[in-house]
């Protein structure tokens, strides 16, 4: 009996020691994780530690664009960053702010989707991507949003700016005021569509600032996805010449390629190169990826998807929830639990 009690006591002591070691190891891991892995307020990480985390992620991804950012839309947490505050030419992703103010005006009752918008000579004179609105032509707000979201129409953007603020210049003041309210510290707008912009003229933004306005748009006004995920549509021009159909094709190729895409906007000019702000959601996780000044149009889509996949697989808490591979739309999404 004495021998039995001795053996039992030793086993109990061993179990207690094991439990203590496990607890200490877990506690130490949490402390290390809190120091280097995240910038969430609860962890109170320093800017230097966040920079270290950014650099670690940069080493994992061969992003060839000049700047890139990935954020979690729910918390605003930065999950990936490369030159996130560098001032660059945003091109047509400028229109994300234009769309944000349009939806805000609708929410405030200042305009309705059914309201008629009359196209001015100035709005009709816009070059670049357009839907060829004619002076004096009228379209409703719903159609204008469709033209801006799907076809990136410069003429429709200016027509809406004039409709809401009286002039494009007055609307741009609202854009800059909103940018300041959102904490966009490296952004200034000179027009509402990003056409013929330059940093020297005072029209610029950063990848992180673009992510901030994108996050605001998709979070506050999820109906934007009803427009920005449409691949092809059409509008009808009604002018003195009669009625004429005009086809719209989305400039965001990701909406045809990957499951979970919820928008948002592309942009490109000879000076800006190729830009993209793209949003995706899977299993309640909503992310915004911003790619700026990519060397060619296809790379911006590939690298946005690469950001999503890398983060969902490697950054807590996402890797603990599940691994999501963004598979082509024609195939079933591959979703697996992480052990």
C-alpha positions in Angstrom: 0.0 0.0 0.0 2.9 2.4 0.9 4.5 1.6 -2.5 1.2 2.4 -4.3 0.8 5.7 -2.5 4.4 6.6 -3.4 3.9 5.9 -7.1 0.6 7.8 -7.1 2.2 10.8 -5.5 5.0 10.9 -8.1 2.5 10.7 -10.9 0.4 13.6 -9.4 3.6 15.6 -9.0 4.5 14.9 -12.6 1.1 16.0 -13.9 1.2 19.2 -11.8 4.7 20.0 -13.3 3.4 19.4 -16.8 0.4 21.7 -16.3 2.7 24.4 -15.0 5.1 24.1 -18.0 2.2 24.2 -20.4 0.7 27.3 -18.7 4.1 29.1 -18.8 4.7 28.2 -22.4 1.2 29.4 -23.4 1.6 32.7 -21.5 5.0 33.3 -23.0 3.6 32.7 -26.5 0.8 35.1 -26.0 3.3 37.8 -24.8 5.5 37.3 -27.9 2.5 37.3 -30.2 1.1 40.5 -28.6 4.5 42.2 -29.2 5.0 41.4 -32.9 2.0 40.1 -34.7 -0.7 42.7 -34.6 -1.6 46.4 -34.4 -4.9 45.9 -32.7 -5.5 48.5 -29.9 -5.9 45.7 -27.3 -2.3 44.8 -27.8 -0.9 48.4 -27.7 1.9 47.6 -30.2 4.4 50.3 -31.0 4.8 51.7 -34.5 8.2 50.0 -34.7 6.7 46.6 -34.0 4.0 47.2 -36.6 6.7 48.1 -39.1 8.6 44.9 -38.3 5.4 42.9 -38.9 4.9 44.8 -42.2 8.4 44.0 -43.3 8.0 40.3 -42.4 4.9 40.1 -44.6 6.7 42.0 -47.4 9.3 39.3 -47.4 6.6 36.7 -47.9 5.0 38.4 -51.0 6.8 39.6 -54.1 4.6 42.6 -54.6 5.9 44.5 -57.7 3.4 47.4 -57.4 4.8 50.5 -55.8 2.4 50.3 -52.9 0.0 47.9 -51.4 -2.2 47.5 -48.3 -4.6 44.9 -47.0 -7.0 45.7 -44.1 -9.6 43.9 -42.1 -12.8 45.9 -42.7 -14.4 45.0 -39.4 -11.5 46.3 -37.2 -9.4 48.4 -39.6 -6.4 46.3 -38.7 -3.6 46.5 -41.2 -2.7 42.9 -42.3 -0.2 43.8 -45.0 1.6 47.0 -46.0 4.1 48.1 -48.5 4.8 51.9 -48.8 1.3 52.3 -47.4 1.7 56.1 -46.9 3.5 56.9 -50.1 1.7 59.6 -52.1 0.8 58.3 -55.6 -1.6 59.1 -58.4 -4.9 57.3 -57.8 -6.4 57.6 -61.2 -10.0 56.3 -61.3 -10.0 54.8 -57.8 -10.6 58.5 -56.9 -14.2 57.6 -57.8 -14.5 55.6 -54.6 -14.8 58.9 -52.7 -17.3 60.1 -55.3 -19.4 57.0 -54.8 -19.1 57.3 -51.0 -20.5 60.9 -51.1 -23.3 59.8 -53.5 -24.4 57.0 -51.1 -24.1 59.4 -48.2 -26.4 61.9 -49.9 -28.9 59.2 -50.5 -28.8 58.1 -46.9 -29.3 61.8 -45.8 -32.3 62.2 -48.1 -30.6 64.8 -50.3 -31.2 62.7 -53.4 -33.0 59.5 -54.4 -32.1 56.8 -56.9 -35.0 57.9 -59.1 -34.0 61.5 -59.3 -33.1 62.8 -62.7 -29.7 64.1 -63.4 -29.2 66.5 -66.4 -25.8 66.3 -68.1 -23.9 69.6 -68.6 -21.7 70.6 -71.5 -18.7 70.3 -69.1 -19.6 66.8 -67.9 -20.2 65.6 -71.4 -16.8 66.9 -72.5 -14.9 64.4 -70.2 -12.4 62.1 -72.0 -11.0 58.8 -70.9 -13.3 56.1 -69.8 -16.9 57.3 -70.4 -20.4 56.3 -71.4 -20.7 59.1 -73.9 -23.4 61.1 -72.2 -24.6 64.1 -74.3 -25.2 67.6 -73.2 -28.8 68.0 -72.0 -29.3 64.2 -71.7 -31.0 63.0 -68.5 -30.3 59.8 -66.5 -31.5 58.8 -63.1 -29.1 58.6 -60.1 -29.3 54.8 -60.2 -28.1 54.7 -63.8 -25.3 57.2 -63.0 -24.0 55.0 -60.1 -24.1 52.0 -62.4 -22.0 53.9 -65.0 -19.4 55.0 -62.4 -19.2 51.6 -60.7 -19.2 49.3 -63.7 -17.7 51.4 -66.6 -15.7 53.9 -64.5 -17.4 56.7 -66.4 -15.7 60.1 -66.0 -18.7 61.9 -67.5 -21.2 60.3 -65.2 -19.0 61.1 -62.1 -18.8 64.8 -63.1 -22.6 64.9 -63.8 -23.3 63.5 -60.3 -20.8 65.9 -58.7 -22.6 68.9 -60.3 -26.0 67.4 -59.4 -25.1 67.1 -55.7 -23.0 70.2 -55.2 -23.7 72.6 -58.0 -20.2 72.3 -59.5 -17.4 69.9 -59.5 -15.2 72.3 -57.6 -17.8 72.5 -54.7 -18.1 68.7 -54.8 -14.3 68.3 -54.5 -14.3 70.4 -51.4 -16.7 67.9 -49.9 -14.4 65.1 -51.0 -11.4 66.6 -49.2 -13.5 67.3 -46.1 -14.6 63.7 -46.0 -11.0 62.5 -46.6 -9.9 64.5 -43.5 -12.8 63.1 -41.4 -11.7 59.5 -42.4 -8.2 60.2 -41.3 -6.8 60.1 -44.9 -3.5 62.0 -44.1 -1.8 61.5 -47.4 -4.7 62.5 -49.8 -5.8 65.6 -51.6 -8.3 65.7 -54.5 -8.5 68.2 -57.4 -11.3 66.5 -59.3 -14.0 63.8 -58.8 -12.8 61.2 -61.4 -9.0 61.0 -61.3 -8.7 62.1 -64.9 -5.5 63.9 -65.8 -4.3 64.0 -62.2 -0.8 64.5 -60.9 0.9 64.9 -57.5 2.3 68.2 -58.6 -1.2 69.5 -59.3 -2.4 68.4 -55.9 -4.3 65.2 -56.7 -2.8 62.3 -54.9 -3.6 59.5 -52.4 -1.9 56.6 -50.7 -2.7 52.9 -50.6 -3.7 53.1 -46.9 -5.9 56.1 -47.5 -7.6 54.4 -50.4 -8.2 51.4 -48.1 -9.8 53.7 -45.6 -12.3 55.2 -48.0 -13.0 51.8 -49.5 -13.6 50.3 -46.0 -16.0 53.2 -45.3 -17.9 52.6 -48.5 -18.4 48.9 -48.3 -19.1 48.9 -44.5 -21.6 51.7 -44.4 -23.2 51.1 -47.8 -23.0 47.4 -48.7 -25.5 48.1 -51.6 -22.4 49.3 -53.6 -21.8 45.6 -54.2 -25.0 45.3 -56.2 -23.3 47.6 -58.7 -19.6 46.9 -58.4 -20.0 43.1 -58.9 -22.0 43.3 -62.1 -20.0 42.1 -65.0 -22.0 43.4 -67.9 -25.1 45.7 -68.2 -26.5 48.4 -70.5 -28.0 51.8 -70.3 -30.2 53.6 -72.8 -29.3 57.0 -74.1 -32.4 59.1 -74.8 -31.5 62.2 -76.7 -32.8 64.3 -79.6 -31.3 61.7 -81.9 -33.6 59.1 -80.3 -32.9 56.0 -78.2 -29.7 54.1 -78.2 -28.4 51.2 -76.1 -24.9 51.4 -74.7 -23.1 48.4 -73.2 -21.2 48.5 -69.9 -18.4 46.1 -69.0 -16.8 46.0 -65.6 -13.2 46.9 -65.4 -12.6 44.8 -62.3 -11.7 41.3 -63.7 -11.6 39.7 -60.3 -15.4 39.6 -60.1 -15.4 36.9 -62.8 -12.4 35.0 -61.4 -12.8 34.5 -57.6 -15.5 33.6 -55.2 -16.3 36.1 -52.5 -15.4 39.3 -54.4 -17.7 42.2 -53.3 -16.2 45.0 -55.5 -14.7 47.6 -55.8 -12.8 49.9 -58.3 -10.0 49.9 -60.7 -7.9 52.9 -62.0 -5.3 53.4 -64.7 -3.6 56.3 -66.5 -0.2 56.5 -68.2 1.1 58.3 -65.1 -0.7 56.3 -62.4 0.0 52.9 -64.0 -2.5 50.3 -62.8 -4.4 50.6 -59.6 -7.0 48.6 -57.8 -9.1 48.6 -54.6 -10.8 45.2 -54.3 -13.0 43.9 -51.5 -13.8 40.3 -50.6 -15.7 38.5 -48.0 -15.7 34.9 -46.9 -17.3 33.3 -43.8 -17.8 36.7 -42.2 -14.3 38.0 -42.9 -14.3 41.2 -45.0 -11.0 42.4 -46.4 -9.9 45.3 -48.6 -6.8 45.0 -50.8 -5.3 48.0 -52.5 -2.7 47.8 -55.2 -1.2 51.0 -56.6 1.1 51.7 -59.5 1.3 48.0 -60.6 3.5 47.6 -63.8 0.7 46.0 -65.9 -3.1 45.5 -65.6 -3.1 41.8 -64.8 -0.6 42.0 -62.0 -2.8 44.2 -59.9 -5.5 41.5 -59.8 -3.0 38.6 -59.1 -1.3 40.5 -56.3 -4.6 41.5 -54.6 -5.6 37.9 -54.5 -2.1 36.9 -53.3 -2.5 39.3 -50.4 -5.8 37.7 -49.4 -4.5 34.2 -49.6 -1.3 34.9 -47.7 -3.0 36.7 -44.9 -5.8 34.2 -44.4 -3.2 31.5 -44.2 -0.5 33.1 -42.0 -1.9 35.9 -39.8 -3.7 35.3 -36.6 -6.6 35.1 -35.9 -7.5 34.2 -39.5 -5.3 31.1 -39.7 -6.9 29.8 -36.5 -10.4 30.2 -38.0 -9.8 28.6 -41.3 -7.7 28.6 -44.5 -9.6 29.9 -47.6 -8.2 29.5 -51.0 -9.7 31.9 -53.5 -10.6 29.4 -56.2 -12.0 30.3 -59.6 -15.8 30.9 -59.7 -16.4 27.9 -61.8 -15.1 25.6 -59.1 -16.3 25.1 -55.6 -14.4 27.2 -52.9 -11.8 25.2 -51.0 -12.4 25.7 -47.3 -10.6 23.7 -44.6 -10.2 23.9 -40.9 -6.8 24.6 -39.5 -5.6 22.2 -36.8 
